């Protein structure tokens, strides 16, 4: 029983929350429910949850606020429930790091398919540590000062990094010599939006290569693995 995926449904409408809980139980999940963000916070503080189904529009603290809080503290996958008209809320939620969304009214079978897809994707990811391994990460001719988010060359000249470049570099440095697919990179950088396509990661990689590679057109640190994704081949020395 304990090995079944544990899902928390957070919705203030009993007419949605309770039938959905019954349906997902029949499909082999352990289910807990909460009628508010405050109740959800209590549950999350007491038990391990594998995935959150989270309504955006709730009285008191709304789902977007809870999503933002969780992304700062936990790596629980989140599927948002949103009204058809709330396109801006869907985009904001996905920018905050939600993994997917389902529009109300929805077919429970669609939500079930999305839950299974998100869990498969998350379970296929390499382990993502919340804290970096060290305050400094050295590789090739570079030193990344993690807490200052400062990339320093051997000439002691700092190279500015955007937030997305820093996050992507940290993903590569904490997963050296691992082939990471574009979907995995999107998840590890929490950069999934409604119209994200593979090309967005390619663009970010290209920008990062221009800053750390001697010859960005012939990269030796971030290698393309054709048909799969990218791998960081440099030796990483945490200090």
C-alpha positions in Angstrom: 0.0 0.0 0.0 2.8 2.4 0.9 4.4 2.0 -2.5 1.3 3.5 -4.3 1.8 7.0 -5.5 0.5 9.5 -2.9 -1.6 12.4 -4.3 -2.9 15.4 -2.6 -6.0 17.1 -4.2 -6.5 20.7 -3.1 -9.8 22.2 -4.2 -12.4 24.2 -2.2 -15.3 22.6 -4.2 -16.5 19.3 -2.6 -18.3 18.5 -5.9 -14.9 18.3 -7.6 -12.7 17.2 -4.8 -14.6 14.2 -3.5 -15.6 12.5 -6.8 -12.0 13.0 -8.1 -10.6 11.4 -4.9 -12.9 8.4 -5.3 -11.9 8.0 -9.0 -8.2 8.2 -8.4 -8.4 5.7 -5.5 -10.1 3.2 -7.9 -7.2 3.8 -10.3 -4.6 2.7 -7.7 -3.5 5.9 -6.0 -3.3 6.8 -2.3 -5.3 10.0 -1.9 -5.5 12.9 0.6 -7.7 15.9 0.1 -7.6 19.5 1.3 -10.2 22.3 0.9 -7.7 25.1 1.2 -4.1 26.1 0.8 -3.8 26.3 4.6 -5.0 22.7 5.1 -2.7 21.6 2.3 0.3 23.2 4.0 -0.4 21.2 7.2 -0.7 18.0 5.3 2.5 18.7 3.4 4.3 19.3 6.6 3.3 16.0 8.1 3.5 13.5 5.2 5.3 12.8 1.9 3.3 13.6 -1.2 4.3 12.4 -4.7 2.1 14.8 -6.7 -0.2 17.8 -6.0 -3.5 18.4 -7.9 -4.0 22.1 -7.1 -6.9 24.4 -7.9 -5.9 27.9 -8.7 -9.0 29.8 -7.6 -9.6 29.3 -3.9 -10.7 31.6 -1.1 -7.9 32.8 1.2 -4.5 31.8 -0.2 -4.9 30.9 -3.8 -3.3 28.0 -5.7 -0.7 30.3 -7.4 0.6 31.5 -4.0 0.9 27.9 -2.8 2.6 26.8 -6.0 5.2 29.6 -5.6 5.8 28.6 -1.9 6.3 24.9 -2.8 8.7 25.7 -5.6 10.9 27.6 -3.1 10.9 24.7 -0.7 10.0 21.4 -2.3 10.2 19.5 -5.6 6.7 18.0 -5.6 5.2 17.8 -9.1 2.1 20.1 -9.4 -0.8 19.9 -11.8 -3.0 23.0 -11.8 -6.8 23.0 -12.1 -7.9 26.2 -13.8 -11.0 27.7 -15.3 -11.2 28.1 -19.1 -10.9 31.9 -19.0 -7.8 32.0 -16.8 -5.2 31.8 -19.5 -2.9 34.3 -17.8 -3.1 32.3 -14.5 -2.2 29.2 -16.4 0.9 30.9 -17.9 1.9 32.4 -14.5 1.5 29.0 -12.8 3.6 27.2 -15.4 6.3 30.0 -15.2 6.3 29.4 -11.4 7.2 25.7 -12.0 3.9 23.8 -12.2 4.3 20.7 -14.3 1.0 20.8 -16.2 -2.5 22.1 -16.0 -6.1 20.8 -16.7 -8.9 23.1 -17.6 -12.2 22.9 -15.8 -14.6 21.2 -16.5 -12.4 18.3 -17.2 -12.7 14.6 -17.9 -11.2 12.5 -15.0 -9.6 10.2 -17.6 -7.6 13.2 -19.0 -6.4 14.2 -15.6 -5.4 10.6 -14.9 -3.4 10.5 -18.1 -1.6 13.7 -17.2 -0.9 12.5 -13.7 0.7 9.3 -15.0 2.7 11.3 -17.6 4.1 13.7 -15.0 5.0 10.9 -12.6 6.7 9.0 -15.4 8.7 12.1 -16.4 9.6 13.0 -12.8 10.7 9.4 -12.0 12.9 9.3 -15.1 14.8 12.4 -14.0 18.2 12.2 -12.4 18.2 13.2 -8.7 17.9 17.0 -8.2 19.5 18.2 -5.1 18.0 21.3 -3.5 21.4 22.5 -2.2 24.5 22.6 -4.4 27.4 20.4 -3.5 29.8 23.3 -2.7 30.1 27.0 -2.6 32.5 26.9 -5.5 32.4 24.7 -8.6 35.5 24.6 -10.7 35.6 23.3 -14.3 37.9 23.8 -17.2 39.3 27.3 -16.8 36.3 28.6 -14.8 35.2 29.0 -11.2 31.5 29.4 -10.4 30.9 31.1 -7.1 27.5 29.5 -6.4 26.1 31.8 -3.7 27.2 35.0 -5.5 26.1 33.5 -8.9 29.4 34.7 -10.3 31.4 33.0 -13.0 35.1 33.8 -12.8 37.8 33.1 -15.5 41.5 32.4 -14.9 42.0 36.1 -15.7 39.9 36.9 -12.6 37.4 38.7 -14.8 33.8 37.9 -13.9 31.4 36.8 -16.6 27.8 37.9 -16.1 25.2 35.1 -16.1 21.4 35.6 -16.5 19.3 33.7 -14.0 18.4 31.1 -16.7 22.0 30.7 -17.7 23.1 30.2 -14.0 20.3 27.6 -13.4 21.2 25.7 -16.6 24.9 25.7 -15.8 24.2 24.4 -12.3 22.2 21.6 -13.8 25.1 20.6 -16.0 27.6 20.9 -13.2 25.6 18.7 -10.8 24.9 16.1 -13.5 28.3 15.8 -15.3 28.7 13.1 -18.0 25.0 12.4 -17.9 23.0 12.6 -21.1 20.0 14.9 -20.3 17.1 15.1 -22.7 15.5 18.4 -23.5 12.4 17.4 -21.5 14.7 16.6 -18.5 16.5 19.9 -18.8 13.1 21.7 -19.0 12.1 20.0 -15.8 15.4 20.4 -13.9 15.4 24.1 -14.7 11.7 24.4 -14.0 11.3 26.4 -17.2 8.1 24.8 -18.6 5.6 27.2 -20.2 2.5 26.6 -22.3 4.2 26.9 -25.7 7.7 25.7 -24.7 9.4 23.7 -27.5 12.6 21.9 -27.6 14.2 24.8 -29.4 14.0 27.0 -26.2 16.6 24.7 -24.5 18.7 24.8 -27.6 18.8 28.6 -27.5 19.8 28.6 -23.8 22.5 26.1 -24.4 23.8 28.2 -27.3 24.0 31.3 -25.1 25.8 29.4 -22.3 28.3 28.0 -24.8 29.2 31.5 -26.0 30.2 32.3 -22.4 32.1 29.2 -21.4 33.4 27.5 -24.5 36.7 28.5 -26.3 35.0 27.9 -29.6 31.2 27.8 -29.2 30.8 26.4 -32.7 33.0 23.4 -31.7 32.1 22.9 -28.1 34.1 20.7 -25.8 32.2 21.2 -22.5 28.5 21.0 -23.4 28.3 18.3 -26.1 25.2 17.6 -28.2 24.0 14.0 -28.2 22.1 13.8 -31.4 18.6 12.6 -31.0 18.8 12.6 -27.2 19.9 16.0 -25.7 23.1 17.3 -24.2 25.9 16.1 -21.8 28.4 18.1 -19.9 31.8 16.4 -20.4 34.1 18.7 -18.3 35.6 17.6 -15.0 33.8 19.3 -12.1 35.7 20.0 -8.9 33.5 21.2 -6.0 35.3 23.1 -3.3 
